[in-house]
Amino acid sequence: MADLPNVGAPGTSRVLEALSRRVATRYAASAESTISNPIRQKVNADLVRAGMDGNQRFRSAGTALAVISKVLGKYAIEWDEVLNSFGLSQEKGRASIDLAFQTDDPFSPVSIRNTALAFHWDTLETGVEVVAYLG
């Protein structure tokens, strides 16, 4: 087991500061782990404008998810889970994808407890039809 650095050692205060910020950010954000209805409505309207109402065709389900990720990013929202590409390679399907708020610390997003992304896709002759919204 490696020796722990001496608290007074050079650089230790920066490490402790970073850890303190991470804990404080996580604690403060936990109070904000729900999404309000007005924000949910704005995100859903932006998803419709991005073609997630089934009226636009995409090359693949993954391409549609990339567009959704950009829309969510405008609201500091990101995926709260790793997406399995195998499921997305199917001709059609549906998924409920957990979301999280981004924080100053990229390793500590805050899970959103009251909503998830509903994602439905179907491969047609003209491309992949997608319906996606925050439920």
Buried (B, 14 or more C-beta within 10 A) or exposed (E): EEEEEEEEEEEEEEEEEEEEBBEEBBEEBEEEEEBEEEBBEBBBEBBBEBBBBBEBBBEBBBBBBEBBEEBBEEBEBBBBEEBEEEEBEEEEBEBEBEBBBBBEBEEBBBEBEEBBBBBBBBBEEEBBBBBBBBE
